[in-house]
Amino acid sequence: MSAQQAAVTVRVPAKVNVQLAVGAARPDGFHDLANVFLAVSLHDEVTATPADTLTITCAGPDADQVPLDRTNLAARAAGILAARAGIEPAVHLHIAKNIPVAGGMAGGSADGAAALLACDALWGLNTPRAELLDICAELGSDVPFSLVGGAALGTGRGELLTPVEAGTFHWVFAVADGGLSTPAVFREFDRLAEGRRIPEPEASPALLAALASGDTDALGAELANDLQAAALSLRPQLARTLAAGVDGGALAALVSGSGPTTAFLVADEESAEKVAAALEASGTCRATRIASSPAQGATVLPS
């Protein structure tokens, strides 16, 4: 282990699922997925500094909704890494929050991946990438992608990643009031699917081709989220947000992951400004964020 640094900051992106195909519930309660992830240019930053004991602080939009105890994925990441290294997780983790909280954009997962990378650098562990990804998978289904970024197909419960090609795309995200629990959305998916045969989840070849070619119109025609009906069942008002974005000029719209953030694919940066303005004027969301994709995964920033 090398000499400890004074502080390490890691920037980590949010994600949007351009396709989320969900299989039937497995015996372990999880679902097999075909999850096409795109990292987008909304970021959290996690700074790790030496401390007497593991502590977490958070600042930024909706920081009051972020747990500051050992349930936080950033804290869990530090704890697992320290245990594997046989050291105490003596670190203060500060989360600078910009990704919507409980919004279906993997904000908590992003913080877990960022904390893992920050602690690894702070403690001079040089943990192999494969082991970091293994810890990410232990933390949660979306955490490995937060580390990797770019564009990828996630299978299994989403943690088994295959990189895919992606051109540049532009997005507007509408932030809803309050969050949605991912387990609650999956339970609603199971309830709505009762008595129906659910096909094995597969990535759409047409979607992957549109992604690789950077064809915005083609991608818009293929966007799909099997959790959208469940999210709308729990939060019917999201249908108004989706409609407002399309009416405002978005090429396509969908609920991001388990929601309640909604994602709008737009032609370019100018269109993004117009769609964001239309969404804010509609009164159907709390705030909007403009972003592009793909974005780099968790990255240690120069000190």
ChimeraX commands (.cxc) that place a marker at each C-alpha (Angstrom):
marker #1 position 0.00,0.00,0.00 radius 0.5
marker #1 position 1.47,3.37,-1.03 radius 0.5
marker #1 position 1.44,6.56,1.04 radius 0.5
marker #1 position -2.04,7.90,1.53 radius 0.5
marker #1 position -3.13,10.93,-0.50 radius 0.5
marker #1 position -4.78,13.98,1.06 radius 0.5
marker #1 position -8.00,13.61,-0.94 radius 0.5
marker #1 position -9.31,11.88,-4.07 radius 0.5
marker #1 position -12.31,13.08,-6.09 radius 0.5
marker #1 position -14.10,10.86,-8.60 radius 0.5
marker #1 position -16.65,12.12,-11.16 radius 0.5
marker #1 position -19.32,9.60,-12.16 radius 0.5
marker #1 position -22.16,9.82,-14.72 radius 0.5
marker #1 position -25.89,9.20,-14.57 radius 0.5
marker #1 position -27.44,6.69,-16.96 radius 0.5
marker #1 position -30.48,6.32,-19.14 radius 0.5
marker #1 position -31.79,2.94,-20.29 radius 0.5
marker #1 position -32.60,3.18,-23.99 radius 0.5
marker #1 position -33.96,-0.36,-23.77 radius 0.5
marker #1 position -34.98,-2.15,-20.59 radius 0.5
marker #1 position -36.37,-5.60,-21.36 radius 0.5
marker #1 position -37.49,-7.43,-18.21 radius 0.5
marker #1 position -37.95,-11.18,-17.82 radius 0.5
marker #1 position -40.12,-13.03,-15.33 radius 0.5
marker #1 position -39.21,-13.01,-11.64 radius 0.5
marker #1 position -36.47,-15.52,-10.80 radius 0.5
marker #1 position -36.50,-17.77,-7.72 radius 0.5
marker #1 position -34.08,-15.31,-6.03 radius 0.5
marker #1 position -36.56,-12.46,-6.57 radius 0.5
marker #1 position -34.46,-10.71,-9.22 radius 0.5
marker #1 position -35.40,-10.51,-12.90 radius 0.5
marker #1 position -33.25,-11.33,-15.92 radius 0.5
marker #1 position -32.75,-8.18,-17.97 radius 0.5
marker #1 position -31.58,-7.01,-21.35 radius 0.5
marker #1 position -30.61,-3.52,-20.29 radius 0.5
marker #1 position -29.05,-1.16,-22.85 radius 0.5
marker #1 position -27.31,1.51,-20.79 radius 0.5
marker #1 position -26.11,4.90,-21.97 radius 0.5
marker #1 position -24.04,7.09,-19.64 radius 0.5
marker #1 position -25.11,10.75,-19.85 radius 0.5
marker #1 position -23.36,14.00,-18.98 radius 0.5
marker #1 position -25.03,14.58,-15.60 radius 0.5
marker #1 position -22.52,13.82,-12.88 radius 0.5
marker #1 position -22.07,13.36,-9.17 radius 0.5
marker #1 position -18.65,13.82,-7.59 radius 0.5
marker #1 position -17.48,11.84,-4.56 radius 0.5
marker #1 position -14.47,13.05,-2.59 radius 0.5
marker #1 position -12.69,10.68,-0.21 radius 0.5
marker #1 position -10.48,12.10,2.56 radius 0.5
marker #1 position -8.82,10.33,5.49 radius 0.5
marker #1 position -10.89,10.33,8.70 radius 0.5
marker #1 position -11.07,8.57,12.07 radius 0.5
marker #1 position -14.14,6.63,11.03 radius 0.5
marker #1 position -16.45,6.16,8.03 radius 0.5
marker #1 position -18.66,9.24,7.61 radius 0.5
marker #1 position -20.73,10.61,4.72 radius 0.5
marker #1 position -21.89,14.11,3.86 radius 0.5
marker #1 position -23.86,15.29,0.85 radius 0.5
marker #1 position -24.65,18.62,-0.80 radius 0.5
marker #1 position -26.62,19.58,-3.90 radius 0.5
marker #1 position -30.20,19.25,-5.20 radius 0.5
marker #1 position -32.29,16.95,-2.94 radius 0.5
marker #1 position -29.27,16.18,-0.75 radius 0.5
marker #1 position -31.68,15.90,2.20 radius 0.5
marker #1 position -33.09,12.72,0.60 radius 0.5
marker #1 position -29.70,10.96,0.52 radius 0.5
marker #1 position -29.11,8.53,3.43 radius 0.5
marker #1 position -25.96,9.38,5.38 radius 0.5
marker #1 position -25.64,6.04,7.17 radius 0.5
marker #1 position -24.23,2.62,6.25 radius 0.5
marker #1 position -27.16,1.95,3.88 radius 0.5
marker #1 position -25.69,4.46,1.41 radius 0.5
marker #1 position -24.01,2.56,-1.44 radius 0.5
marker #1 position -20.97,4.82,-1.14 radius 0.5
marker #1 position -20.53,3.73,2.49 radius 0.5
marker #1 position -21.13,0.09,1.59 radius 0.5
marker #1 position -18.53,0.32,-1.20 radius 0.5
marker #1 position -15.92,1.71,1.21 radius 0.5
marker #1 position -16.76,-0.97,3.77 radius 0.5
marker #1 position -16.48,-3.89,1.33 radius 0.5
marker #1 position -13.22,-2.61,-0.19 radius 0.5
marker #1 position -11.68,-2.05,3.26 radius 0.5
marker #1 position -12.76,-5.51,4.46 radius 0.5
marker #1 position -11.16,-7.16,1.41 radius 0.5
marker #1 position -7.95,-5.23,2.05 radius 0.5
marker #1 position -7.97,-6.02,5.77 radius 0.5
marker #1 position -8.03,-2.34,6.79 radius 0.5
marker #1 position -10.48,-0.04,8.59 radius 0.5
marker #1 position -12.77,2.06,6.37 radius 0.5
marker #1 position -11.42,5.25,7.95 radius 0.5
marker #1 position -12.67,7.72,5.36 radius 0.5
marker #1 position -14.93,10.73,4.98 radius 0.5
marker #1 position -16.96,10.56,1.76 radius 0.5
marker #1 position -18.49,13.79,0.50 radius 0.5
marker #1 position -21.07,13.48,-2.29 radius 0.5
marker #1 position -21.59,16.52,-4.51 radius 0.5
marker #1 position -25.04,15.60,-5.84 radius 0.5
marker #1 position -26.31,16.54,-9.29 radius 0.5
marker #1 position -27.95,13.30,-10.46 radius 0.5
marker #1 position -31.67,13.17,-9.51 radius 0.5
marker #1 position -32.25,11.21,-6.28 radius 0.5
marker #1 position -34.35,8.00,-6.54 radius 0.5
marker #1 position -35.02,9.02,-10.13 radius 0.5
marker #1 position -34.21,5.95,-12.20 radius 0.5
marker #1 position -30.86,7.38,-13.33 radius 0.5
marker #1 position -28.65,5.26,-11.03 radius 0.5
marker #1 position -27.57,8.15,-8.80 radius 0.5
marker #1 position -27.05,5.93,-5.76 radius 0.5
marker #1 position -25.28,3.32,-7.87 radius 0.5
marker #1 position -23.06,6.03,-9.36 radius 0.5
marker #1 position -22.04,7.16,-5.87 radius 0.5
marker #1 position -21.20,3.56,-4.93 radius 0.5
marker #1 position -18.93,3.18,-7.97 radius 0.5
marker #1 position -17.33,6.58,-7.37 radius 0.5
marker #1 position -16.67,5.87,-3.68 radius 0.5
marker #1 position -15.12,2.52,-4.59 radius 0.5
marker #1 position -12.71,4.11,-7.07 radius 0.5
marker #1 position -11.95,7.04,-4.75 radius 0.5
marker #1 position -11.18,4.82,-1.75 radius 0.5
marker #1 position -9.07,2.48,-3.88 radius 0.5
marker #1 position -6.96,5.46,-4.99 radius 0.5
marker #1 position -6.91,7.10,-1.52 radius 0.5
marker #1 position -5.74,3.90,0.15 radius 0.5
marker #1 position -3.27,3.09,-2.66 radius 0.5
marker #1 position -4.70,-0.41,-3.10 radius 0.5
marker #1 position -4.46,-0.67,-6.93 radius 0.5
marker #1 position -7.27,-3.23,-6.91 radius 0.5
marker #1 position -7.54,-5.03,-10.29 radius 0.5
marker #1 position -10.38,-3.76,-12.49 radius 0.5
marker #1 position -12.06,-7.19,-12.50 radius 0.5
marker #1 position -12.19,-7.19,-8.70 radius 0.5
marker #1 position -13.61,-3.66,-8.63 radius 0.5
marker #1 position -16.35,-4.79,-11.03 radius 0.5
marker #1 position -16.99,-7.81,-8.80 radius 0.5
marker #1 position -17.51,-5.51,-5.79 radius 0.5
marker #1 position -19.75,-3.28,-7.95 radius 0.5
marker #1 position -21.95,-6.30,-8.80 radius 0.5
marker #1 position -22.16,-7.15,-5.10 radius 0.5
marker #1 position -23.35,-3.59,-4.40 radius 0.5
marker #1 position -26.14,-3.60,-7.01 radius 0.5
marker #1 position -27.20,-4.32,-10.57 radius 0.5
marker #1 position -26.48,-0.82,-11.95 radius 0.5
marker #1 position -23.19,-0.20,-10.13 radius 0.5
marker #1 position -20.86,-1.96,-12.61 radius 0.5
marker #1 position -22.11,0.24,-15.46 radius 0.5
marker #1 position -21.53,3.39,-13.39 radius 0.5
marker #1 position -17.88,2.36,-13.16 radius 0.5
marker #1 position -17.58,1.52,-16.88 radius 0.5
marker #1 position -19.73,4.25,-18.50 radius 0.5
marker #1 position -20.04,4.75,-22.25 radius 0.5
marker #1 position -22.67,2.39,-23.67 radius 0.5
marker #1 position -23.22,-1.24,-22.76 radius 0.5
marker #1 position -25.68,-4.10,-22.78 radius 0.5
marker #1 position -26.32,-5.41,-19.28 radius 0.5
marker #1 position -27.60,-8.98,-18.93 radius 0.5
marker #1 position -28.23,-11.25,-15.94 radius 0.5
marker #1 position -29.79,-8.79,-13.50 radius 0.5
marker #1 position -27.99,-6.03,-15.42 radius 0.5
marker #1 position -24.53,-6.52,-13.93 radius 0.5
marker #1 position -22.97,-8.58,-16.78 radius 0.5
marker #1 position -21.77,-5.94,-19.21 radius 0.5
marker #1 position -20.91,-6.08,-22.91 radius 0.5
marker #1 position -19.72,-2.75,-24.40 radius 0.5
marker #1 position -21.70,-1.53,-27.41 radius 0.5
marker #1 position -21.01,1.20,-29.97 radius 0.5
marker #1 position -22.86,4.49,-29.61 radius 0.5
marker #1 position -22.92,7.75,-31.53 radius 0.5
marker #1 position -23.71,11.09,-29.89 radius 0.5
marker #1 position -27.27,11.74,-28.71 radius 0.5
marker #1 position -28.95,14.66,-26.94 radius 0.5
marker #1 position -31.38,14.37,-24.04 radius 0.5
marker #1 position -33.67,16.32,-21.76 radius 0.5
marker #1 position -34.59,14.83,-18.39 radius 0.5
marker #1 position -37.64,15.92,-16.43 radius 0.5
marker #1 position -37.25,15.56,-12.67 radius 0.5
marker #1 position -40.45,14.56,-10.87 radius 0.5
marker #1 position -41.56,15.47,-7.35 radius 0.5
marker #1 position -40.48,12.67,-5.01 radius 0.5
marker #1 position -38.82,9.40,-5.92 radius 0.5
marker #1 position -39.98,5.91,-6.84 radius 0.5
marker #1 position -38.65,2.79,-5.14 radius 0.5
marker #1 position -37.07,0.41,-7.66 radius 0.5
marker #1 position -38.26,-2.71,-5.72 radius 0.5
marker #1 position -41.81,-1.26,-5.64 radius 0.5
marker #1 position -41.77,-0.74,-9.42 radius 0.5
marker #1 position -40.58,-4.33,-9.98 radius 0.5
marker #1 position -43.35,-5.60,-7.65 radius 0.5
marker #1 position -45.89,-3.64,-9.69 radius 0.5
marker #1 position -44.37,-5.10,-12.89 radius 0.5
marker #1 position -44.91,-8.60,-11.43 radius 0.5
marker #1 position -48.49,-7.74,-10.44 radius 0.5
marker #1 position -49.34,-6.39,-13.90 radius 0.5
marker #1 position -47.69,-9.42,-15.54 radius 0.5
marker #1 position -49.59,-12.00,-13.48 radius 0.5
marker #1 position -50.98,-14.81,-15.63 radius 0.5
marker #1 position -49.04,-13.62,-18.70 radius 0.5
marker #1 position -46.15,-15.45,-20.32 radius 0.5
marker #1 position -43.16,-13.13,-20.24 radius 0.5
marker #1 position -40.63,-13.69,-23.04 radius 0.5
marker #1 position -36.91,-13.98,-22.38 radius 0.5
marker #1 position -35.42,-10.47,-22.45 radius 0.5
marker #1 position -33.33,-9.72,-25.54 radius 0.5
marker #1 position -31.64,-6.59,-26.85 radius 0.5
marker #1 position -33.27,-5.21,-30.00 radius 0.5
marker #1 position -30.92,-5.52,-33.02 radius 0.5
marker #1 position -32.60,-2.46,-34.58 radius 0.5
marker #1 position -31.98,-0.43,-31.42 radius 0.5
marker #1 position -28.32,-1.48,-31.21 radius 0.5
marker #1 position -27.87,-0.58,-34.90 radius 0.5
marker #1 position -29.46,2.86,-34.38 radius 0.5
marker #1 position -27.26,3.43,-31.34 radius 0.5
marker #1 position -24.09,2.51,-33.20 radius 0.5
marker #1 position -24.90,4.65,-36.24 radius 0.5
marker #1 position -25.87,7.72,-34.21 radius 0.5
marker #1 position -29.25,7.82,-36.00 radius 0.5
marker #1 position -31.46,9.81,-33.62 radius 0.5
marker #1 position -34.73,9.19,-35.49 radius 0.5
marker #1 position -34.09,5.45,-35.66 radius 0.5
marker #1 position -33.17,5.31,-31.97 radius 0.5
marker #1 position -36.31,7.25,-31.07 radius 0.5
marker #1 position -38.45,4.66,-32.85 radius 0.5
marker #1 position -36.84,1.84,-30.84 radius 0.5
marker #1 position -36.75,3.25,-27.26 radius 0.5
marker #1 position -38.45,0.74,-24.94 radius 0.5
marker #1 position -38.86,0.25,-21.20 radius 0.5
marker #1 position -40.75,-2.76,-19.85 radius 0.5
marker #1 position -40.97,-1.05,-16.44 radius 0.5
marker #1 position -42.75,2.00,-17.85 radius 0.5
marker #1 position -46.28,0.62,-17.41 radius 0.5
marker #1 position -45.51,-0.23,-13.77 radius 0.5
marker #1 position -44.03,3.22,-13.12 radius 0.5
marker #1 position -47.08,4.88,-14.73 radius 0.5
marker #1 position -49.40,2.65,-12.71 radius 0.5
marker #1 position -47.76,3.91,-9.49 radius 0.5
marker #1 position -47.40,7.51,-10.73 radius 0.5
marker #1 position -50.13,8.15,-13.37 radius 0.5
marker #1 position -49.22,11.85,-13.62 radius 0.5
marker #1 position -45.97,10.89,-15.39 radius 0.5
marker #1 position -48.07,10.31,-18.53 radius 0.5
marker #1 position -48.72,14.07,-18.63 radius 0.5
marker #1 position -44.97,14.78,-18.41 radius 0.5
marker #1 position -44.24,12.37,-21.28 radius 0.5
marker #1 position -46.94,14.00,-23.41 radius 0.5
marker #1 position -45.71,17.53,-22.61 radius 0.5
marker #1 position -42.19,16.70,-23.76 radius 0.5
marker #1 position -43.36,15.18,-27.04 radius 0.5
marker #1 position -45.73,18.09,-27.62 radius 0.5
marker #1 position -42.76,20.39,-26.96 radius 0.5
marker #1 position -40.72,18.83,-29.76 radius 0.5
marker #1 position -39.01,15.72,-28.36 radius 0.5
marker #1 position -38.53,12.95,-30.92 radius 0.5
marker #1 position -39.31,10.26,-28.34 radius 0.5
marker #1 position -39.93,9.91,-24.62 radius 0.5
marker #1 position -39.78,7.21,-21.98 radius 0.5
marker #1 position -39.56,6.72,-18.25 radius 0.5
marker #1 position -35.89,6.43,-17.26 radius 0.5
marker #1 position -35.31,3.01,-15.66 radius 0.5
marker #1 position -37.74,2.54,-12.77 radius 0.5
marker #1 position -38.59,6.27,-12.82 radius 0.5
marker #1 position -39.92,8.72,-11.96 radius 0.5
marker #1 position -37.46,10.79,-14.03 radius 0.5
marker #1 position -38.61,10.91,-17.65 radius 0.5
marker #1 position -36.17,11.03,-20.58 radius 0.5
marker #1 position -36.69,12.86,-23.87 radius 0.5
marker #1 position -34.57,12.21,-26.95 radius 0.5
marker #1 position -34.05,15.39,-28.98 radius 0.5
marker #1 position -32.38,16.23,-32.29 radius 0.5
marker #1 position -29.67,18.61,-31.03 radius 0.5
marker #1 position -28.69,21.11,-28.31 radius 0.5
marker #1 position -31.03,23.81,-29.68 radius 0.5
marker #1 position -33.98,21.40,-29.59 radius 0.5
marker #1 position -33.00,20.42,-26.05 radius 0.5
marker #1 position -33.38,24.03,-24.87 radius 0.5
marker #1 position -36.84,24.27,-26.48 radius 0.5
marker #1 position -38.08,20.96,-25.05 radius 0.5
marker #1 position -36.75,21.83,-21.59 radius 0.5
marker #1 position -38.56,25.18,-21.73 radius 0.5
marker #1 position -41.81,23.50,-22.85 radius 0.5
marker #1 position -41.59,20.96,-20.03 radius 0.5
marker #1 position -40.97,23.62,-17.41 radius 0.5
marker #1 position -43.84,25.73,-18.76 radius 0.5
marker #1 position -46.18,22.70,-18.67 radius 0.5
marker #1 position -46.02,22.46,-14.89 radius 0.5
marker #1 position -45.74,18.66,-15.12 radius 0.5
marker #1 position -42.24,18.39,-13.60 radius 0.5
marker #1 position -40.13,19.98,-10.89 radius 0.5
marker #1 position -37.04,20.71,-12.97 radius 0.5
marker #1 position -35.31,19.76,-16.21 radius 0.5
marker #1 position -31.73,18.77,-17.02 radius 0.5
marker #1 position -30.07,18.79,-20.43 radius 0.5
marker #1 position -27.37,16.22,-21.21 radius 0.5
marker #1 position -25.61,14.37,-24.01 radius 0.5
marker #1 position -24.41,10.79,-24.33 radius 0.5
marker #1 position -22.30,8.75,-24.18 radius 0.5
marker #1 position -20.27,9.92,-21.17 radius 0.5
marker #1 position -17.13,8.52,-19.57 radius 0.5
marker #1 position -17.52,6.19,-16.59 radius 0.5
marker #1 position -16.22,6.86,-13.07 radius 0.5
marker #1 position -13.00,8.88,-13.38 radius 0.5
marker #1 position -10.46,10.09,-10.83 radius 0.5
marker #1 position -10.10,13.86,-11.26 radius 0.5
marker #1 position -6.66,15.49,-11.21 radius 0.5
marker #1 position -5.85,16.76,-7.72 radius 0.5
marker link #1:1,2 radius 0.2
marker link #1:2,3 radius 0.2
marker link #1:3,4 radius 0.2
marker link #1:4,5 radius 0.2
marker link #1:5,6 radius 0.2
marker link #1:6,7 radius 0.2
marker link #1:7,8 radius 0.2
marker link #1:8,9 radius 0.2
marker link #1:9,10 radius 0.2
marker link #1:10,11 radius 0.2
marker link #1:11,12 radius 0.2
marker link #1:12,13 radius 0.2
marker link #1:13,14 radius 0.2
marker link #1:14,15 radius 0.2
marker link #1:15,16 radius 0.2
marker link #1:16,17 radius 0.2
marker link #1:17,18 radius 0.2
marker link #1:18,19 radius 0.2
marker link #1:19,20 radius 0.2
marker link #1:20,21 radius 0.2
marker link #1:21,22 radius 0.2
marker link #1:22,23 radius 0.2
marker link #1:23,24 radius 0.2
marker link #1:24,25 radius 0.2
marker link #1:25,26 radius 0.2
marker link #1:26,27 radius 0.2
marker link #1:27,28 radius 0.2
marker link #1:28,29 radius 0.2
marker link #1:29,30 radius 0.2
marker link #1:30,31 radius 0.2
marker link #1:31,32 radius 0.2
marker link #1:32,33 radius 0.2
marker link #1:33,34 radius 0.2
marker link #1:34,35 radius 0.2
marker link #1:35,36 radius 0.2
marker link #1:36,37 radius 0.2
marker link #1:37,38 radius 0.2
marker link #1:38,39 radius 0.2
marker link #1:39,40 radius 0.2
marker link #1:40,41 radius 0.2
marker link #1:41,42 radius 0.2
marker link #1:42,43 radius 0.2
marker link #1:43,44 radius 0.2
marker link #1:44,45 radius 0.2
marker link #1:45,46 radius 0.2
marker link #1:46,47 radius 0.2
marker link #1:47,48 radius 0.2
marker link #1:48,49 radius 0.2
marker link #1:49,50 radius 0.2
marker link #1:50,51 radius 0.2
marker link #1:51,52 radius 0.2
marker link #1:52,53 radius 0.2
marker link #1:53,54 radius 0.2
marker link #1:54,55 radius 0.2
marker link #1:55,56 radius 0.2
marker link #1:56,57 radius 0.2
marker link #1:57,58 radius 0.2
marker link #1:58,59 radius 0.2
marker link #1:59,60 radius 0.2
marker link #1:60,61 radius 0.2
marker link #1:61,62 radius 0.2
marker link #1:62,63 radius 0.2
marker link #1:63,64 radius 0.2
marker link #1:64,65 radius 0.2
marker link #1:65,66 radius 0.2
marker link #1:66,67 radius 0.2
marker link #1:67,68 radius 0.2
marker link #1:68,69 radius 0.2
marker link #1:69,70 radius 0.2
marker link #1:70,71 radius 0.2
marker link #1:71,72 radius 0.2
marker link #1:72,73 radius 0.2
marker link #1:73,74 radius 0.2
marker link #1:74,75 radius 0.2
marker link #1:75,76 radius 0.2
marker link #1:76,77 radius 0.2
marker link #1:77,78 radius 0.2
marker link #1:78,79 radius 0.2
marker link #1:79,80 radius 0.2
marker link #1:80,81 radius 0.2
marker link #1:81,82 radius 0.2
marker link #1:82,83 radius 0.2
marker link #1:83,84 radius 0.2
marker link #1:84,85 radius 0.2
marker link #1:85,86 radius 0.2
marker link #1:86,87 radius 0.2
marker link #1:87,88 radius 0.2
marker link #1:88,89 radius 0.2
marker link #1:89,90 radius 0.2
marker link #1:90,91 radius 0.2
marker link #1:91,92 radius 0.2
marker link #1:92,93 radius 0.2
marker link #1:93,94 radius 0.2
marker link #1:94,95 radius 0.2
marker link #1:95,96 radius 0.2
marker link #1:96,97 radius 0.2
marker link #1:97,98 radius 0.2
marker link #1:98,99 radius 0.2
marker link #1:99,100 radius 0.2
marker link #1:100,101 radius 0.2
marker link #1:101,102 radius 0.2
marker link #1:102,103 radius 0.2
marker link #1:103,104 radius 0.2
marker link #1:104,105 radius 0.2
marker link #1:105,106 radius 0.2
marker link #1:106,107 radius 0.2
marker link #1:107,108 radius 0.2
marker link #1:108,109 radius 0.2
marker link #1:109,110 radius 0.2
marker link #1:110,111 radius 0.2
marker link #1:111,112 radius 0.2
marker link #1:112,113 radius 0.2
marker link #1:113,114 radius 0.2
marker link #1:114,115 radius 0.2
marker link #1:115,116 radius 0.2
marker link #1:116,117 radius 0.2
marker link #1:117,118 radius 0.2
marker link #1:118,119 radius 0.2
marker link #1:119,120 radius 0.2
marker link #1:120,121 radius 0.2
marker link #1:121,122 radius 0.2
marker link #1:122,123 radius 0.2
marker link #1:123,124 radius 0.2
marker link #1:124,125 radius 0.2
marker link #1:125,126 radius 0.2
marker link #1:126,127 radius 0.2
marker link #1:127,128 radius 0.2
marker link #1:128,129 radius 0.2
marker link #1:129,130 radius 0.2
marker link #1:130,131 radius 0.2
marker link #1:131,132 radius 0.2
marker link #1:132,133 radius 0.2
marker link #1:133,134 radius 0.2
marker link #1:134,135 radius 0.2
marker link #1:135,136 radius 0.2
marker link #1:136,137 radius 0.2
marker link #1:137,138 radius 0.2
marker link #1:138,139 radius 0.2
marker link #1:139,140 radius 0.2
marker link #1:140,141 radius 0.2
marker link #1:141,142 radius 0.2
marker link #1:142,143 radius 0.2
marker link #1:143,144 radius 0.2
marker link #1:144,145 radius 0.2
marker link #1:145,146 radius 0.2
marker link #1:146,147 radius 0.2
marker link #1:147,148 radius 0.2
marker link #1:148,149 radius 0.2
marker link #1:149,150 radius 0.2
marker link #1:150,151 radius 0.2
marker link #1:151,152 radius 0.2
marker link #1:152,153 radius 0.2
marker link #1:153,154 radius 0.2
marker link #1:154,155 radius 0.2
marker link #1:155,156 radius 0.2
marker link #1:156,157 radius 0.2
marker link #1:157,158 radius 0.2
marker link #1:158,159 radius 0.2
marker link #1:159,160 radius 0.2
marker link #1:160,161 radius 0.2
marker link #1:161,162 radius 0.2
marker link #1:162,163 radius 0.2
marker link #1:163,164 radius 0.2
marker link #1:164,165 radius 0.2
marker link #1:165,166 radius 0.2
marker link #1:166,167 radius 0.2
marker link #1:167,168 radius 0.2
marker link #1:168,169 radius 0.2
marker link #1:169,170 radius 0.2
marker link #1:170,171 radius 0.2
marker link #1:171,172 radius 0.2
marker link #1:172,173 radius 0.2
marker link #1:173,174 radius 0.2
marker link #1:174,175 radius 0.2
marker link #1:175,176 radius 0.2
marker link #1:176,177 radius 0.2
marker link #1:177,178 radius 0.2
marker link #1:178,179 radius 0.2
marker link #1:179,180 radius 0.2
marker link #1:180,181 radius 0.2
marker link #1:181,182 radius 0.2
marker link #1:182,183 radius 0.2
marker link #1:183,184 radius 0.2
marker link #1:184,185 radius 0.2
marker link #1:185,186 radius 0.2
marker link #1:186,187 radius 0.2
marker link #1:187,188 radius 0.2
marker link #1:188,189 radius 0.2
marker link #1:189,190 radius 0.2
marker link #1:190,191 radius 0.2
marker link #1:191,192 radius 0.2
marker link #1:192,193 radius 0.2
marker link #1:193,194 radius 0.2
marker link #1:194,195 radius 0.2
marker link #1:195,196 radius 0.2
marker link #1:196,197 radius 0.2
marker link #1:197,198 radius 0.2
marker link #1:198,199 radius 0.2
marker link #1:199,200 radius 0.2
marker link #1:200,201 radius 0.2
marker link #1:201,202 radius 0.2
marker link #1:202,203 radius 0.2
marker link #1:203,204 radius 0.2
marker link #1:204,205 radius 0.2
marker link #1:205,206 radius 0.2
marker link #1:206,207 radius 0.2
marker link #1:207,208 radius 0.2
marker link #1:208,209 radius 0.2
marker link #1:209,210 radius 0.2
marker link #1:210,211 radius 0.2
marker link #1:211,212 radius 0.2
marker link #1:212,213 radius 0.2
marker link #1:213,214 radius 0.2
marker link #1:214,215 radius 0.2
marker link #1:215,216 radius 0.2
marker link #1:216,217 radius 0.2
marker link #1:217,218 radius 0.2
marker link #1:218,219 radius 0.2
marker link #1:219,220 radius 0.2
marker link #1:220,221 radius 0.2
marker link #1:221,222 radius 0.2
marker link #1:222,223 radius 0.2
marker link #1:223,224 radius 0.2
marker link #1:224,225 radius 0.2
marker link #1:225,226 radius 0.2
marker link #1:226,227 radius 0.2
marker link #1:227,228 radius 0.2
marker link #1:228,229 radius 0.2
marker link #1:229,230 radius 0.2
marker link #1:230,231 radius 0.2
marker link #1:231,232 radius 0.2
marker link #1:232,233 radius 0.2
marker link #1:233,234 radius 0.2
marker link #1:234,235 radius 0.2
marker link #1:235,236 radius 0.2
marker link #1:236,237 radius 0.2
marker link #1:237,238 radius 0.2
marker link #1:238,239 radius 0.2
marker link #1:239,240 radius 0.2
marker link #1:240,241 radius 0.2
marker link #1:241,242 radius 0.2
marker link #1:242,243 radius 0.2
marker link #1:243,244 radius 0.2
marker link #1:244,245 radius 0.2
marker link #1:245,246 radius 0.2
marker link #1:246,247 radius 0.2
marker link #1:247,248 radius 0.2
marker link #1:248,249 radius 0.2
marker link #1:249,250 radius 0.2
marker link #1:250,251 radius 0.2
marker link #1:251,252 radius 0.2
marker link #1:252,253 radius 0.2
marker link #1:253,254 radius 0.2
marker link #1:254,255 radius 0.2
marker link #1:255,256 radius 0.2
marker link #1:256,257 radius 0.2
marker link #1:257,258 radius 0.2
marker link #1:258,259 radius 0.2
marker link #1:259,260 radius 0.2
marker link #1:260,261 radius 0.2
marker link #1:261,262 radius 0.2
marker link #1:262,263 radius 0.2
marker link #1:263,264 radius 0.2
marker link #1:264,265 radius 0.2
marker link #1:265,266 radius 0.2
marker link #1:266,267 radius 0.2
marker link #1:267,268 radius 0.2
marker link #1:268,269 radius 0.2
marker link #1:269,270 radius 0.2
marker link #1:270,271 radius 0.2
marker link #1:271,272 radius 0.2
marker link #1:272,273 radius 0.2
marker link #1:273,274 radius 0.2
marker link #1:274,275 radius 0.2
marker link #1:275,276 radius 0.2
marker link #1:276,277 radius 0.2
marker link #1:277,278 radius 0.2
marker link #1:278,279 radius 0.2
marker link #1:279,280 radius 0.2
marker link #1:280,281 radius 0.2
marker link #1:281,282 radius 0.2
marker link #1:282,283 radius 0.2
marker link #1:283,284 radius 0.2
marker link #1:284,285 radius 0.2
marker link #1:285,286 radius 0.2
marker link #1:286,287 radius 0.2
marker link #1:287,288 radius 0.2
marker link #1:288,289 radius 0.2
marker link #1:289,290 radius 0.2
marker link #1:290,291 radius 0.2
marker link #1:291,292 radius 0.2
marker link #1:292,293 radius 0.2
marker link #1:293,294 radius 0.2
marker link #1:294,295 radius 0.2
marker link #1:295,296 radius 0.2
marker link #1:296,297 radius 0.2
marker link #1:297,298 radius 0.2
marker link #1:298,299 radius 0.2
marker link #1:299,300 radius 0.2
marker link #1:300,301 radius 0.2
marker link #1:301,302 radius 0.2
marker link #1:302,303 radius 0.2
view
